[in-house]
């Protein structure tokens, strides 16, 4: 396994997940998600109470997951990264959101659908960039 590509792809993916998460969830969908919470309601942390260390760990874990899968699956272009990243994002978010909806009152069906769509788009974008990074330095045939 190419550890250098894993590290570069994982860190790149983690940074992109953080930035896109801030844009998509922190800016574009913030009001929508707050208006479509589950029955538990008011579960979002205030900005001053955000736990950025854990947010960074989560984003890096997602980035490294994509980088690892891309290395194992030989995903090394923007196009294949976009598709593979989108599929992984959709499957992970459906799995997590359906489990959370089925076991808690934290998320509504409407918010769940929005989260799956947002995570799919976000993972496709991150996947395209990570795929491109994984393809850098390919040996000529």
N, CA, C and O atoms as a GROMACS GRO file, in nm:
protein
  564
    1UNK      N    1   0.085  -0.118   0.000
    1UNK     CA    2   0.000   0.000   0.000
    1UNK      C    3   0.089   0.124   0.000
    1UNK      O    4   0.191   0.128   0.070
    2UNK      N    5   0.051   0.223  -0.078
    2UNK     CA    6   0.126   0.348  -0.088
    2UNK      C    7   0.085   0.439   0.029
    2UNK      O    8  -0.015   0.510   0.021
    3UNK      N    9   0.163   0.435   0.136
    3UNK     CA   10   0.131   0.511   0.258
    3UNK      C   11   0.130   0.661   0.231
    3UNK      O   12   0.049   0.734   0.288
    4UNK      N   13   0.220   0.706   0.145
    4UNK     CA   14   0.227   0.850   0.113
    4UNK      C   15   0.095   0.896   0.051
    4UNK      O   16   0.042   1.001   0.089
    5UNK      N   17   0.041   0.819  -0.043
    5UNK     CA   18  -0.087   0.856  -0.105
    5UNK      C   19  -0.201   0.847  -0.004
    5UNK      O   20  -0.292   0.930  -0.006
    6UNK      N   21  -0.196   0.747   0.083
    6UNK     CA   22  -0.298   0.734   0.186
    6UNK      C   23  -0.298   0.857   0.276
    6UNK      O   24  -0.404   0.913   0.305
    7UNK      N   25  -0.181   0.901   0.320
    7UNK     CA   26  -0.171   1.018   0.407
    7UNK      C   27  -0.215   1.145   0.336
    7UNK      O   28  -0.293   1.223   0.391
    8UNK      N   29  -0.166   1.166   0.215
    8UNK     CA   30  -0.202   1.287   0.142
    8UNK      C   31  -0.351   1.288   0.109
    8UNK      O   32  -0.419   1.389   0.127
    9UNK      N   33  -0.403   1.175   0.061
    9UNK     CA   34  -0.545   1.166   0.029
    9UNK      C   35  -0.633   1.180   0.152
    9UNK      O   36  -0.736   1.247   0.147
   10UNK      N   37  -0.594   1.115   0.262
   10UNK     CA   38  -0.673   1.121   0.385
   10UNK      C   39  -0.678   1.260   0.445
   10UNK      O   40  -0.784   1.307   0.487
   11UNK      N   41  -0.563   1.327   0.449
   11UNK     CA   42  -0.559   1.463   0.505
   11UNK      C   43  -0.633   1.560   0.414
   11UNK      O   44  -0.708   1.645   0.462
   12UNK      N   45  -0.612   1.547   0.283
   12UNK     CA   46  -0.684   1.632   0.187
   12UNK      C   47  -0.835   1.612   0.202
   12UNK      O   48  -0.911   1.709   0.208
   13UNK      N   49  -0.877   1.487   0.208
   13UNK     CA   50  -1.019   1.457   0.225
   13UNK      C   51  -1.075   1.512   0.355
   13UNK      O   52  -1.185   1.567   0.357
   14UNK      N   53  -1.000   1.497   0.464
   14UNK     CA   54  -1.045   1.548   0.593
   14UNK      C   55  -1.063   1.698   0.593
   14UNK      O   56  -1.162   1.750   0.645
   15UNK      N   57  -0.968   1.769   0.534
   15UNK     CA   58  -0.978   1.916   0.525
   15UNK      C   59  -1.098   1.956   0.439
   15UNK      O   60  -1.173   2.047   0.475
   16UNK      N   61  -1.116   1.888   0.327
   16UNK     CA   62  -1.230   1.920   0.240
   16UNK      C   63  -1.363   1.888   0.306
   16UNK      O   64  -1.458   1.966   0.293
   17UNK      N   65  -1.372   1.776   0.378
   17UNK     CA   66  -1.496   1.746   0.451
   17UNK      C   67  -1.526   1.855   0.553
   17UNK      O   68  -1.642   1.896   0.567
   18UNK      N   69  -1.424   1.903   0.623
   18UNK     CA   70  -1.445   2.009   0.722
   18UNK      C   71  -1.496   2.136   0.654
   18UNK      O   72  -1.595   2.193   0.698
   19UNK      N   73  -1.429   2.180   0.548
   19UNK     CA   74  -1.467   2.304   0.480
   19UNK      C   75  -1.605   2.294   0.415
   19UNK      O   76  -1.685   2.386   0.426
   20UNK      N   77  -1.631   2.184   0.347
   20UNK     CA   78  -1.763   2.167   0.285
   20UNK      C   79  -1.872   2.149   0.390
   20UNK      O   80  -1.985   2.195   0.370
   21UNK      N   81  -1.840   2.083   0.500
   21UNK     CA   82  -1.937   2.070   0.609
   21UNK      C   83  -1.975   2.205   0.666
   21UNK      O   84  -2.091   2.231   0.695
   22UNK      N   85  -1.875   2.291   0.684
   22UNK     CA   86  -1.901   2.427   0.732
   22UNK      C   87  -1.991   2.501   0.633
   22UNK      O   88  -2.087   2.566   0.674
   23UNK      N   89  -1.960   2.491   0.504
   23UNK     CA   90  -2.039   2.560   0.402
   23UNK      C   91  -2.181   2.503   0.393
   23UNK      O   92  -2.279   2.578   0.398
   24UNK      N   93  -2.191   2.371   0.380
   24UNK     CA   94  -2.322   2.310   0.356
   24UNK      C   95  -2.408   2.307   0.482
   24UNK      O   96  -2.523   2.352   0.480
   25UNK      N   97  -2.353   2.254   0.592
   25UNK     CA   98  -2.433   2.240   0.714
   25UNK      C   99  -2.431   2.368   0.798
   25UNK      O  100  -2.533   2.406   0.856
   26UNK      N  101  -2.317   2.433   0.806
   26UNK     CA  102  -2.303   2.551   0.891
   26UNK      C  103  -2.359   2.678   0.832
   26UNK      O  104  -2.391   2.772   0.905
   27UNK      N  105  -2.372   2.683   0.700
   27UNK     CA  106  -2.422   2.804   0.636
   27UNK      C  107  -2.552   2.777   0.558
   27UNK      O  108  -2.657   2.834   0.591
   28UNK      N  109  -2.545   2.692   0.458
   28UNK     CA  110  -2.659   2.675   0.367
   28UNK      C  111  -2.778   2.603   0.430
   28UNK      O  112  -2.892   2.642   0.407
   29UNK      N  113  -2.754   2.500   0.509
   29UNK     CA  114  -2.864   2.419   0.565
   29UNK      C  115  -2.892   2.444   0.713
   29UNK      O  116  -2.979   2.377   0.770
   30UNK      N  117  -2.822   2.537   0.775
   30UNK     CA  118  -2.836   2.554   0.920
   30UNK      C  119  -2.981   2.581   0.961
   30UNK      O  120  -3.035   2.512   1.047
   31UNK      N  121  -3.044   2.681   0.900
   31UNK     CA  122  -3.182   2.713   0.937
   31UNK      C  123  -3.278   2.599   0.903
   31UNK      O  124  -3.366   2.567   0.982
   32UNK      N  125  -3.260   2.538   0.787
   32UNK     CA  126  -3.345   2.427   0.747
   32UNK      C  127  -3.336   2.313   0.848
   32UNK      O  128  -3.439   2.261   0.892
   33UNK      N  129  -3.215   2.274   0.884
   33UNK     CA  130  -3.198   2.163   0.978
   33UNK      C  131  -3.253   2.199   1.116
   33UNK      O  132  -3.311   2.114   1.183
   34UNK      N  133  -3.234   2.324   1.159
   34UNK     CA  134  -3.289   2.366   1.288
   34UNK      C  135  -3.441   2.364   1.288
   34UNK      O  136  -3.503   2.340   1.392
   35UNK      N  137  -3.502   2.388   1.173
   35UNK     CA  138  -3.648   2.387   1.163
   35UNK      C  139  -3.706   2.248   1.140
   35UNK      O  140  -3.828   2.231   1.141
   36UNK      N  141  -3.622   2.149   1.120
   36UNK     CA  142  -3.669   2.012   1.095
   36UNK      C  143  -3.600   1.912   1.187
   36UNK      O  144  -3.559   1.803   1.145
   37UNK      N  145  -3.587   1.949   1.313
   37UNK     CA  146  -3.527   1.858   1.410
   37UNK      C  147  -3.626   1.749   1.447
   37UNK      O  148  -3.746   1.758   1.418
   38UNK      N  149  -3.575   1.648   1.511
   38UNK     CA  150  -3.661   1.542   1.562
   38UNK      C  151  -3.734   1.590   1.687
   38UNK      O  152  -3.722   1.706   1.726
   39UNK      N  153  -3.809   1.501   1.748
   39UNK     CA  154  -3.888   1.534   1.866
   39UNK      C  155  -3.802   1.580   1.984
   39UNK      O  156  -3.851   1.653   2.069
   40UNK      N  157  -3.677   1.537   1.990
   40UNK     CA  158  -3.589   1.578   2.100
   40UNK      C  159  -3.568   1.729   2.098
   40UNK      O  160  -3.562   1.791   2.204
   41UNK      N  161  -3.556   1.788   1.980
   41UNK     CA  162  -3.542   1.932   1.964
   41UNK      C  163  -3.423   1.992   2.038
   41UNK      O  164  -3.374   1.935   2.136
   42UNK      N  165  -3.380   2.106   1.992
   42UNK     CA  166  -3.274   2.185   2.056
   42UNK      C  167  -3.153   2.101   2.098
   42UNK      O  168  -3.107   2.111   2.211
   43UNK      N  169  -3.104   2.021   2.008
   43UNK     CA  170  -2.989   1.934   2.039
   43UNK      C  171  -2.858   1.986   1.981
   43UNK      O  172  -2.752   1.931   2.007
   44UNK      N  173  -2.866   2.093   1.901
   44UNK     CA  174  -2.744   2.148   1.840
   44UNK      C  175  -2.662   2.223   1.945
   44UNK      O  176  -2.718   2.292   2.030
   45UNK      N  177  -2.531   2.210   1.937
   45UNK     CA  178  -2.442   2.286   2.025
   45UNK      C  179  -2.437   2.430   1.977
   45UNK      O  180  -2.444   2.458   1.857
   46UNK      N  181  -2.424   2.521   2.072
   46UNK     CA  182  -2.400   2.660   2.038
   46UNK      C  183  -2.260   2.670   1.977
   46UNK      O  184  -2.174   2.587   2.005
   47UNK      N  185  -2.238   2.771   1.894
   47UNK     CA  186  -2.108   2.785   1.828
   47UNK      C  187  -1.995   2.791   1.930
   47UNK      O  188  -1.886   2.740   1.905
   48UNK      N  189  -2.020   2.853   2.045
   48UNK     CA  190  -1.916   2.864   2.148
   48UNK      C  191  -1.891   2.731   2.219
   48UNK      O  192  -1.791   2.717   2.289
   49UNK      N  193  -1.981   2.635   2.203
   49UNK     CA  194  -1.970   2.505   2.269
   49UNK      C  195  -1.927   2.393   2.173
   49UNK      O  196  -1.924   2.276   2.210
   50UNK      N  197  -1.894   2.430   2.049
   50UNK     CA  198  -1.853   2.329   1.951
   50UNK      C  199  -1.726   2.259   1.998
   50UNK      O  200  -1.636   2.321   2.054
   51UNK      N  201  -1.720   2.131   1.974
   51UNK     CA  202  -1.605   2.049   2.011
   51UNK      C  203  -1.522   2.023   1.885
   51UNK      O  204  -1.535   1.919   1.821
   52UNK      N  205  -1.438   2.120   1.850
   52UNK     CA  206  -1.366   2.117   1.723
   52UNK      C  207  -1.267   2.002   1.711
   52UNK      O  208  -1.242   1.953   1.601
   53UNK      N  209  -1.210   1.958   1.821
   53UNK     CA  210  -1.119   1.844   1.816
   53UNK      C  211  -1.193   1.720   1.762
   53UNK      O  212  -1.142   1.650   1.674
   54UNK      N  213  -1.311   1.695   1.814
   54UNK     CA  214  -1.389   1.578   1.771
   54UNK      C  215  -1.443   1.596   1.630
   54UNK      O  216  -1.456   1.499   1.555
   55UNK      N  217  -1.474   1.720   1.594
   55UNK     CA  218  -1.516   1.748   1.457
   55UNK      C  219  -1.401   1.720   1.360
   55UNK      O  220  -1.422   1.662   1.254
   56UNK      N  221  -1.281   1.761   1.397
   56UNK     CA  222  -1.162   1.735   1.313
   56UNK      C  223  -1.136   1.585   1.303
   56UNK      O  224  -1.106   1.536   1.194
   57UNK      N  225  -1.146   1.514   1.414
   57UNK     CA  226  -1.124   1.368   1.411
   57UNK      C  227  -1.225   1.301   1.319
   57UNK      O  228  -1.189   1.214   1.240
   58UNK      N  229  -1.351   1.339   1.329
   58UNK     CA  230  -1.455   1.282   1.244
   58UNK      C  231  -1.432   1.310   1.096
   58UNK      O  232  -1.448   1.221   1.013
   59UNK      N  233  -1.395   1.433   1.065
   59UNK     CA  234  -1.369   1.469   0.925
   59UNK      C  235  -1.247   1.396   0.871
   59UNK      O  236  -1.248   1.350   0.757
   60UNK      N  237  -1.142   1.386   0.951
   60UNK     CA  238  -1.023   1.312   0.908
   60UNK      C  239  -1.055   1.163   0.889
   60UNK      O  240  -1.005   1.101   0.795
   61UNK      N  241  -1.138   1.107   0.976
   61UNK     CA  242  -1.177   0.966   0.962
   61UNK      C  243  -1.250   0.945   0.829
   61UNK      O  244  -1.225   0.846   0.760
   62UNK      N  245  -1.338   1.037   0.794
   62UNK     CA  246  -1.408   1.026   0.665
   62UNK      C  247  -1.311   1.039   0.549
   62UNK      O  248  -1.320   0.965   0.451
   63UNK      N  249  -1.218   1.133   0.559
   63UNK     CA  250  -1.118   1.150   0.454
   63UNK      C  251  -1.031   1.028   0.437
   63UNK      O  252  -1.003   0.986   0.325
   64UNK      N  253  -0.987   0.970   0.549
   64UNK     CA  254  -0.903   0.850   0.542
   64UNK      C  255  -0.982   0.728   0.494
   64UNK      O  256  -0.926   0.640   0.429
   65UNK      N  257  -1.111   0.723   0.525
   65UNK     CA  258  -1.192   0.613   0.474
   65UNK      C  259  -1.195   0.618   0.321
   65UNK      O  260  -1.174   0.516   0.255
   66UNK      N  261  -1.221   0.737   0.265
   66UNK     CA  262  -1.222   0.749   0.120
   66UNK      C  263  -1.085   0.714   0.062
   66UNK      O  264  -1.076   0.638  -0.035
   67UNK      N  265  -0.979   0.769   0.121
   67UNK     CA  266  -0.844   0.744   0.068
   67UNK      C  267  -0.811   0.594   0.071
   67UNK      O  268  -0.754   0.542  -0.024
   68UNK      N  269  -0.847   0.527   0.178
   68UNK     CA  270  -0.820   0.383   0.190
   68UNK      C  271  -0.897   0.304   0.084
   68UNK      O  272  -0.841   0.219   0.015
   69UNK      N  273  -1.026   0.332   0.073
   69UNK     CA  274  -1.108   0.261  -0.026
   69UNK      C  275  -1.058   0.291  -0.167
   69UNK      O  276  -1.054   0.202  -0.253
   70UNK      N  277  -1.021   0.416  -0.191
   70UNK     CA  278  -0.972   0.453  -0.324
   70UNK      C  279  -0.842   0.381  -0.357
   70UNK      O  280  -0.824   0.335  -0.470
   71UNK      N  281  -0.752   0.370  -0.260
   71UNK     CA  282  -0.628   0.296  -0.284
   71UNK      C  283  -0.656   0.150  -0.314
   71UNK      O  284  -0.602   0.094  -0.410
   72UNK      N  285  -0.740   0.088  -0.234
   72UNK     CA  286  -0.772  -0.054  -0.252
   72UNK      C  287  -0.846  -0.079  -0.383
   72UNK      O  288  -0.828  -0.182  -0.447
   73UNK      N  289  -0.931   0.016  -0.422
   73UNK     CA  290  -1.012  -0.001  -0.543
   73UNK      C  291  -0.952   0.064  -0.667
   73UNK      O  292  -1.016   0.066  -0.772
   74UNK      N  293  -0.830   0.115  -0.655
   74UNK     CA  294  -0.762   0.180  -0.767
   74UNK      C  295  -0.845   0.294  -0.826
   74UNK      O  296  -0.852   0.309  -0.948
   75UNK      N  297  -0.906   0.374  -0.739
   75UNK     CA  298  -0.980   0.493  -0.782
   75UNK      C  299  -0.878   0.605  -0.788
   75UNK      O  300  -0.828   0.649  -0.684
   76UNK      N  301  -0.847   0.653  -0.908
   76UNK     CA  302  -0.738   0.749  -0.920
   76UNK      C  303  -0.763   0.857  -1.025
   76UNK      O  304  -0.670   0.902  -1.092
   77UNK      N  305  -0.889   0.898  -1.038
   77UNK     CA  306  -0.923   1.009  -1.127
   77UNK      C  307  -1.038   1.087  -1.066
   77UNK      O  308  -1.108   1.039  -0.977
   78UNK      N  309  -1.058   1.209  -1.116
   78UNK     CA  310  -1.169   1.290  -1.066
   78UNK      C  311  -1.303   1.222  -1.092
   78UNK      O  312  -1.390   1.220  -1.004
   79UNK      N  313  -1.320   1.168  -1.212
   79UNK     CA  314  -1.447   1.105  -1.247
   79UNK      C  315  -1.481   0.984  -1.162
   79UNK      O  316  -1.592   0.973  -1.110
   80UNK      N  317  -1.385   0.894  -1.149
   80UNK     CA  318  -1.412   0.775  -1.068
   80UNK      C  319  -1.422   0.811  -0.920
   80UNK      O  320  -1.497   0.747  -0.846
   81UNK      N  321  -1.349   0.913  -0.877
   81UNK     CA  322  -1.359   0.959  -0.738
   81UNK      C  323  -1.494   1.022  -0.708
   81UNK      O  324  -1.549   1.001  -0.600
   82UNK      N  325  -1.547   1.098  -0.804
   82UNK     CA  326  -1.678   1.161  -0.788
   82UNK      C  327  -1.786   1.056  -0.768
   82UNK      O  328  -1.867   1.065  -0.676
   83UNK      N  329  -1.787   0.956  -0.855
   83UNK     CA  330  -1.889   0.851  -0.848
   83UNK      C  331  -1.872   0.765  -0.722
   83UNK      O  332  -1.968   0.743  -0.649
   84UNK      N  333  -1.750   0.718  -0.699
   84UNK     CA  334  -1.726   0.632  -0.583
   84UNK      C  335  -1.749   0.708  -0.453
   84UNK      O  336  -1.809   0.654  -0.360
   85UNK      N  337  -1.702   0.831  -0.446
   85UNK     CA  338  -1.724   0.913  -0.326
   85UNK      C  339  -1.872   0.936  -0.300
   85UNK      O  340  -1.917   0.928  -0.186
   86UNK      N  341  -1.948   0.966  -0.406
   86UNK     CA  342  -2.092   0.988  -0.390
   86UNK      C  343  -2.164   0.863  -0.341
   86UNK      O  344  -2.251   0.871  -0.255
   87UNK      N  345  -2.127   0.748  -0.396
   87UNK     CA  346  -2.190   0.622  -0.353
   87UNK      C  347  -2.156   0.593  -0.207
   87UNK      O  348  -2.244   0.556  -0.129
   88UNK      N  349  -2.029   0.610  -0.170
   88UNK     CA  350  -1.990   0.587  -0.030
   88UNK      C  351  -2.062   0.683   0.062
   88UNK      O  352  -2.113   0.643   0.167
   89UNK      N  353  -2.068   0.811   0.025
   89UNK     CA  354  -2.138   0.911   0.107
   89UNK      C  355  -2.284   0.878   0.125
   89UNK      O  356  -2.339   0.890   0.234
   90UNK      N  357  -2.349   0.834   0.016
   90UNK     CA  358  -2.491   0.799   0.024
   90UNK      C  359  -2.512   0.678   0.115
   90UNK      O  360  -2.601   0.680   0.200
   91UNK      N  361  -2.431   0.575   0.098
   91UNK     CA  362  -2.448   0.454   0.180
   91UNK      C  363  -2.419   0.480   0.327
   91UNK      O  364  -2.494   0.434   0.414
   92UNK      N  365  -2.313   0.554   0.356
   92UNK     CA  366  -2.280   0.585   0.496
   92UNK      C  367  -2.390   0.669   0.559
   92UNK      O  368  -2.433   0.641   0.671
   93UNK      N  369  -2.436   0.773   0.488
   93UNK     CA  370  -2.537   0.860   0.548
   93UNK      C  371  -2.672   0.791   0.563
   93UNK      O  372  -2.741   0.812   0.662
   94UNK      N  373  -2.711   0.708   0.467
   94UNK     CA  374  -2.835   0.632   0.482
   94UNK      C  375  -2.824   0.538   0.602
   94UNK      O  376  -2.917   0.528   0.682
   95UNK      N  377  -2.710   0.471   0.614
   95UNK     CA  378  -2.691   0.379   0.727
   95UNK      C  379  -2.696   0.450   0.862
   95UNK      O  380  -2.767   0.406   0.952
   96UNK      N  381  -2.623   0.558   0.874
   96UNK     CA  382  -2.618   0.632   1.002
   96UNK      C  383  -2.752   0.699   1.030
   96UNK      O  384  -2.805   0.688   1.141
   97UNK      N  385  -2.809   0.768   0.931
   97UNK     CA  386  -2.933   0.842   0.953
   97UNK      C  387  -3.052   0.750   0.982
   97UNK      O  388  -3.132   0.780   1.070
   98UNK      N  389  -3.063   0.640   0.910
   98UNK     CA  390  -3.174   0.548   0.937
   98UNK      C  391  -3.161   0.484   1.075
   98UNK      O  392  -3.261   0.466   1.145
   99UNK      N  393  -3.039   0.451   1.114
   99UNK     CA  394  -3.017   0.397   1.248
   99UNK      C  395  -3.052   0.501   1.354
   99UNK      O  396  -3.118   0.471   1.453
  100UNK      N  397  -3.007   0.626   1.331
  100UNK     CA  398  -3.036   0.732   1.427
  100UNK      C  399  -3.186   0.760   1.434
  100UNK      O  400  -3.240   0.777   1.543
  101UNK      N  401  -3.254   0.764   1.319
  101UNK     CA  402  -3.398   0.786   1.318
  101UNK      C  403  -3.472   0.672   1.386
  101UNK      O  404  -3.569   0.693   1.458
  102UNK      N  405  -3.426   0.550   1.362
  102UNK     CA  406  -3.492   0.433   1.420
  102UNK      C  407  -3.472   0.417   1.569
  102UNK      O  408  -3.549   0.347   1.634
  103UNK      N  409  -3.368   0.480   1.626
  103UNK     CA  410  -3.336   0.458   1.767
  103UNK      C  411  -3.343   0.582   1.855
  103UNK      O  412  -3.336   0.571   1.977
  104UNK      N  413  -3.357   0.701   1.794
  104UNK     CA  414  -3.360   0.825   1.875
  104UNK      C  415  -3.470   0.918   1.824
  104UNK      O  416  -3.540   0.888   1.728
  105UNK      N  417  -3.482   1.031   1.892
  105UNK     CA  418  -3.574   1.138   1.850
  105UNK      C  419  -3.495   1.261   1.807
  105UNK      O  420  -3.544   1.373   1.816
  106UNK      N  421  -3.373   1.240   1.759
  106UNK     CA  422  -3.284   1.351   1.727
  106UNK      C  423  -3.308   1.407   1.587
  106UNK      O  424  -3.285   1.526   1.564
  107UNK      N  425  -3.354   1.325   1.494
  107UNK     CA  426  -3.365   1.368   1.354
  107UNK      C  427  -3.504   1.335   1.301
  107UNK      O  428  -3.564   1.233   1.338
  108UNK      N  429  -3.556   1.422   1.215
  108UNK     CA  430  -3.685   1.396   1.150
  108UNK      C  431  -3.661   1.332   1.013
  108UNK      O  432  -3.548   1.329   0.964
  109UNK      N  433  -3.767   1.280   0.954
  109UNK     CA  434  -3.754   1.220   0.821
  109UNK      C  435  -3.710   1.325   0.719
  109UNK      O  436  -3.630   1.296   0.630
  110UNK      N  437  -3.761   1.446   0.732
  110UNK     CA  438  -3.724   1.554   0.639
  110UNK      C  439  -3.577   1.588   0.652
  110UNK      O  440  -3.507   1.601   0.551
  111UNK      N  441  -3.530   1.602   0.775
  111UNK     CA  442  -3.388   1.631   0.797
  111UNK      C  443  -3.301   1.514   0.751
  111UNK      O  444  -3.191   1.534   0.700
  112UNK      N  445  -3.352   1.394   0.770
  112UNK     CA  446  -3.277   1.275   0.728
  112UNK      C  447  -3.258   1.277   0.576
  112UNK      O  448  -3.148   1.251   0.528
  113UNK      N  449  -3.362   1.307   0.502
  113UNK     CA  450  -3.351   1.313   0.356
  113UNK      C  451  -3.254   1.423   0.312
  113UNK      O  452  -3.174   1.403   0.221
  114UNK      N  453  -3.262   1.538   0.378
  114UNK     CA  454  -3.172   1.649   0.345
  114UNK      C  455  -3.027   1.612   0.378
  114UNK      O  456  -2.936   1.646   0.302
  115UNK      N  457  -3.007   1.543   0.488
  115UNK     CA  458  -2.872   1.504   0.528
  115UNK      C  459  -2.813   1.403   0.430
  115UNK      O  460  -2.696   1.412   0.394
  116UNK      N  461  -2.894   1.308   0.386
  116UNK     CA  462  -2.845   1.209   0.289
  116UNK      C  463  -2.807   1.280   0.159
  116UNK      O  464  -2.702   1.250   0.101
  117UNK      N  465  -2.890   1.372   0.113
  117UNK     CA  466  -2.859   1.445  -0.010
  117UNK      C  467  -2.732   1.528   0.007
  117UNK      O  468  -2.645   1.527  -0.080
  118UNK      N  469  -2.720   1.599   0.119
  118UNK     CA  470  -2.603   1.684   0.143
  118UNK      C  471  -2.476   1.600   0.154
  118UNK      O  472  -2.373   1.636   0.097
  119UNK      N  473  -2.482   1.491   0.227
  119UNK     CA  474  -2.363   1.408   0.245
  119UNK      C  475  -2.323   1.339   0.115
  119UNK      O  476  -2.205   1.318   0.090
  120UNK      N  477  -2.420   1.305   0.033
  120UNK     CA  478  -2.390   1.244  -0.097
  120UNK      C  479  -2.316   1.344  -0.186
  120UNK      O  480  -2.214   1.310  -0.246
  121UNK      N  481  -2.367   1.466  -0.193
  121UNK     CA  482  -2.302   1.571  -0.273
  121UNK      C  483  -2.164   1.603  -0.217
  121UNK      O  484  -2.066   1.612  -0.292
  122UNK      N  485  -2.157   1.620  -0.087
  122UNK     CA  486  -2.029   1.654  -0.023
  122UNK      C  487  -1.926   1.544  -0.048
  122UNK      O  488  -1.812   1.574  -0.082
  123UNK      N  489  -1.964   1.419  -0.032
  123UNK     CA  490  -1.872   1.307  -0.053
  123UNK      C  491  -1.832   1.292  -0.199
  123UNK      O  492  -1.720   1.251  -0.228
  124UNK      N  493  -1.922   1.325  -0.290
  124UNK     CA  494  -1.888   1.321  -0.433
  124UNK      C  495  -1.782   1.426  -0.465
  124UNK      O  496  -1.687   1.399  -0.539
  125UNK      N  497  -1.797   1.546  -0.410
  125UNK     CA  498  -1.699   1.653  -0.433
  125UNK      C  499  -1.565   1.615  -0.372
  125UNK      O  500  -1.461   1.625  -0.437
  126UNK      N  501  -1.568   1.572  -0.246
  126UNK     CA  502  -1.444   1.531  -0.180
  126UNK      C  503  -1.382   1.414  -0.256
  126UNK      O  504  -1.261   1.410  -0.277
  127UNK      N  505  -1.464   1.319  -0.298
  127UNK     CA  506  -1.416   1.204  -0.372
  127UNK      C  507  -1.348   1.242  -0.503
  127UNK      O  508  -1.247   1.183  -0.540
  128UNK      N  509  -1.402   1.342  -0.572
  128UNK     CA  510  -1.341   1.386  -0.697
  128UNK      C  511  -1.200   1.440  -0.673
  128UNK      O  512  -1.108   1.409  -0.748
  129UNK      N  513  -1.184   1.520  -0.568
  129UNK     CA  514  -1.053   1.578  -0.538
  129UNK      C  515  -0.957   1.471  -0.487
  129UNK      O  516  -0.841   1.466  -0.529
  130UNK      N  517  -1.004   1.386  -0.396
  130UNK     CA  518  -0.918   1.279  -0.344
  130UNK      C  519  -0.880   1.184  -0.458
  130UNK      O  520  -0.765   1.138  -0.464
  131UNK      N  521  -0.973   1.153  -0.548
  131UNK     CA  522  -0.941   1.069  -0.663
  131UNK      C  523  -0.833   1.130  -0.750
  131UNK      O  524  -0.743   1.061  -0.798
  132UNK      N  525  -0.843   1.261  -0.770
  132UNK     CA  526  -0.742   1.331  -0.848
  132UNK      C  527  -0.606   1.324  -0.778
  132UNK      O  528  -0.504   1.300  -0.842
  133UNK      N  529  -0.606   1.344  -0.646
  133UNK     CA  530  -0.481   1.336  -0.568
  133UNK      C  531  -0.422   1.196  -0.577
  133UNK      O  532  -0.301   1.180  -0.590
  134UNK      N  533  -0.508   1.094  -0.570
  134UNK     CA  534  -0.460   0.956  -0.578
  134UNK      C  535  -0.399   0.925  -0.714
  134UNK      O  536  -0.313   0.837  -0.726
  135UNK      N  537  -0.444   0.996  -0.818
  135UNK     CA  538  -0.392   0.972  -0.952
  135UNK      C  539  -0.264   1.047  -0.983
  135UNK      O  540  -0.201   1.021  -1.086
  136UNK      N  541  -0.225   1.139  -0.896
  136UNK     CA  542  -0.102   1.215  -0.921
  136UNK      C  543   0.019   1.123  -0.911
  136UNK      O  544   0.028   1.040  -0.820
  137UNK      N  545   0.110   1.139  -1.003
  137UNK     CA  546   0.232   1.059  -0.999
  137UNK      C  547   0.215   0.918  -1.049
  137UNK      O  548   0.297   0.831  -1.022
  138UNK      N  549   0.106   0.893  -1.125
  138UNK     CA  550   0.086   0.759  -1.182
  138UNK      C  551   0.200   0.727  -1.278
  138UNK      O  552   0.250   0.815  -1.348
  139UNK      N  553   0.239   0.604  -1.278
  139UNK     CA  554   0.343   0.560  -1.371
  139UNK      C  555   0.285   0.551  -1.512
  139UNK      O  556   0.174   0.501  -1.531
  140UNK      N  557   0.359   0.600  -1.609
  140UNK     CA  558   0.315   0.592  -1.749
  140UNK      C  559   0.319   0.447  -1.796
  140UNK      O  560   0.410   0.371  -1.762
  141UNK      N  561   0.219   0.409  -1.875
  141UNK     CA  562   0.213   0.271  -1.924
  141UNK      C  563   0.304   0.250  -2.042
  141UNK      O  564   0.311   0.140  -2.096
   0.00000   0.00000   0.00000
